[in-house]
Structures are given as C-alpha cells and as structure tokens.
C-alpha cells in the first residue's frame, strides 16, 4: 500500500485517540485512552471531567502511538489531522490545539475532520498485518449509530454525503444507556444490555417501534418512556414497587433487555435495508459505537444478504471512537486539497450533510 502517512487525533467526547494511518487504510498505530471507568460512577459523561482527562492522556497516547510504529518518525508524516466537531467543546479544544501545535512545530499540513465522517471511513481501515480487502463500493448507504448520533447517509463518491434521515430526538446509544440504568445494568448501557439480552430464555417481550412512516428518520425518546413503564410494571409484578434499590430477577431483566434491544435493532436494520434498496446502493456500511452490538451486526447482515449486497462493518474496536478513523477520512481530504489553517477551531455542532 502507498499513500500519505497521517497522524490523527480524536478527542470529541470521552476517548483520547491517537493513530498513524497510511493511505487512508492501513493502521500502523491506534492508541485509545478510555474514560469509561472515570465516568461510570456518574452514569454518564461529565464534560469538564472529560476535557481534563484528555489533557492528562493526550501526550502519553501520542508517545505510545510512536512506540507502536517502529521505523516511523515525524519525517515520514505527510499531515496531522484532528476531529474538530461535532462533540463536547472542551474535549474538542484539547485535540484541536494539540494538533495545531504539532503541525506548526513539525511544519506539516493540518487537516480538520468531521467526527461523523470518521465513523463512516472506519469501514476502509485494515490492521497493519491484515490482507487488504476490496474497498467499499459506491454508491453506498451508511448507518452511523452511537451515543450521540443516529443517522443514514448516501455516498456516491468520497467525501460526498446526502443525509437520508436522522434521529428527531434521542440517539440509539443514549437510549441504551438510559435503559441500562433502568434495568440496573450499569454504564455504559450498550454492552451491558447486550450481555443481559443474550441470557434471555423467553423472547416474548415486545417493545414499541417508532417507524415514522415515509421517512428514514428515527425516534427513541418514546421507546425510553415505554421502557420505564414496562420496567415499573415488571417491578410491581415481582413485588418490588416499594423497594427502589432492589433489582429485578435476572431472568426478567434478561427478557426486558432483549425486548428493548430487539426494538432498536428492528427499526435500524429495516430502515437501512429499505434505504439501500431505494437508492440503488452497491454497499451497506455500519459504523459508530452501537455498531459493536452483535444483534445489530447480525440482523443487518441478514438484511444485506437478502439484498445481495456486501455489508462492511469495522471490527468492534474501530466502531467506538478512535484516531484511526480520523486518519482514514483525513487522507481523502488531504488528496482533495482540503486543508485547515491554524485558525481551525472546535465546532461542537458541526453537521455532516444536509438533506
């Protein structure tokens, strides 16, 4: 493989990622300092705490990335890239200012990357010693599902996005976190709900689906409200209504976790398959933290198979926030001459595309 060598930084939320990526595909190093344990006691991300943790970990992560890529040094780097939005303002500012400093000190071009396109370009990545598969073919439909975002886009070429639909209220990942707390499963909710659902012996619990007919939009706020009612009813049935600290039985918790997860997966997969069929897609791409969910991966694989289309999903470690995905997108922006100046600033509400 040949192509530009990009050093990439990701700090949009609560993961500090530094990576070295060649040609927009091959990962030479990918270091992520996770803050999951730091935010677990509060059951969610505290922005000020997240920003301070990025300050603590970003330079050690940079050192570790260079240590993981023996034989490479700054002379080999063609550009420095960084996520500049969307995300938490304080977290973004840490990454942006470190990237600007590195680019200035080492006299390298600076590339700003939208965090959301990074999740899409994770589908192009391969590990250092992995055989290089065929790149995703255009046109494609990409579903990105994470704690803060849920949307469908059409891509007919690199860096071209047409928004097909998005969440009108809460993201799917946020709903997983909320229902995980309702069920007493802890934080983060996505992996915890999946583990509980896998133990379900009965799959008769049906949660509502918000289909929003005639659109590719999503809605999960009502599902969270329904989940609270269903969990309260289950607690009443088990005689726990007056004991807020007492957990539901493991069996009932598993059944409710499965019912909730099935509702989310059903809507996501069904709408993605319909979009792929209607726009004439050649490929389906799945990205974002919730793309690590086995039930979603399996259901979307079934839908893609029925359409005769390839489904490209990064390995789970590349679905959650990481620097490598930013390096993958940055290579295409660099090739297009889309460079940032040293006035690059954080844009917490940066959109990916318009409808």
MONOR-V234258 format. One record per residue. N is the residue number from 1. BURIAL is I if it has 9 or more other ideal C-beta (glycine too) atoms within 8 Angstrom, else O. Layout:
n: {N/N}
burial: {BURIAL/BURIAL}
This chain:
n: {1/2/3/4/5/6/7/8/9/10/11/12/13/14/15/16/17/18/19/20/21/22/23/24/25/26/27/28/29/30/31/32/33/34/35/36/37/38/39/40/41/42/43/44/45/46/47/48/49/50/51/52/53/54/55/56/57/58/59/60/61/62/63/64/65/66/67/68/69/70/71/72/73/74/75/76/77/78/79/80/81/82/83/84/85/86/87/88/89/90/91/92/93/94/95/96/97/98/99/100/101/102/103/104/105/106/107/108/109/110/111/112/113/114/115/116/117/118/119/120/121/122/123/124/125/126/127/128/129/130/131/132/133/134/135/136/137/138/139/140/141/142/143/144/145/146/147/148/149/150/151/152/153/154/155/156/157/158/159/160/161/162/163/164/165/166/167/168/169/170/171/172/173/174/175/176/177/178/179/180/181/182/183/184/185/186/187/188/189/190/191/192/193/194/195/196/197/198/199/200/201/202/203/204/205/206/207/208/209/210/211/212/213/214/215/216/217/218/219/220/221/222/223/224/225/226/227/228/229/230/231/232/233/234/235/236/237/238/239/240/241/242/243/244/245/246/247/248/249/250/251/252/253/254/255/256/257/258/259/260/261/262/263/264/265/266/267/268/269/270/271/272/273/274/275/276/277/278/279/280/281/282/283/284/285/286/287/288/289/290/291/292/293/294/295/296/297/298/299/300/301/302/303/304/305/306/307/308/309/310/311/312/313/314/315/316/317/318/319/320/321/322/323/324/325/326/327/328/329/330/331/332/333/334/335/336/337/338/339/340/341/342/343/344/345/346/347/348/349/350/351/352/353/354/355}
burial: {O/O/I/I/I/I/I/I/I/I/I/I/I/I/I/I/I/I/I/I/I/I/I/I/I/I/I/I/I/I/I/I/I/O/I/I/O/I/I/I/O/O/O/O/I/O/I/O/I/I/I/O/I/I/O/O/I/I/O/I/I/I/O/I/I/I/O/I/I/O/O/I/O/O/O/O/I/I/I/I/I/I/I/I/I/I/I/I/I/I/I/I/I/I/I/I/O/I/I/I/O/I/I/O/O/I/O/I/I/I/I/I/I/I/I/I/I/I/I/I/I/I/I/I/I/I/O/O/O/O/O/O/O/O/O/I/O/I/I/I/I/I/I/I/I/I/I/I/I/I/I/I/I/I/I/O/O/O/I/O/I/I/I/I/I/I/I/O/O/I/I/I/I/I/I/I/I/I/I/I/I/I/I/O/I/I/I/I/I/I/O/I/I/I/I/I/I/O/O/I/O/O/O/O/I/O/I/O/O/I/O/I/O/O/O/O/I/I/I/I/O/I/I/I/O/I/I/I/O/I/I/I/O/I/I/I/O/I/O/I/O/O/O/O/O/O/O/I/O/O/O/I/I/I/I/I/I/I/I/I/I/I/I/I/I/I/I/I/I/I/I/I/I/I/I/I/I/O/I/O/I/I/I/I/I/I/I/I/I/I/I/I/I/O/I/I/I/O/I/I/I/I/I/I/O/O/I/O/I/I/I/I/I/I/O/O/I/I/I/I/I/I/I/I/I/I/I/I/I/I/I/I/I/I/O/O/O/O/I/O/O/O/O/I/O/I/I/I/O/I/O/I/O/O/O}
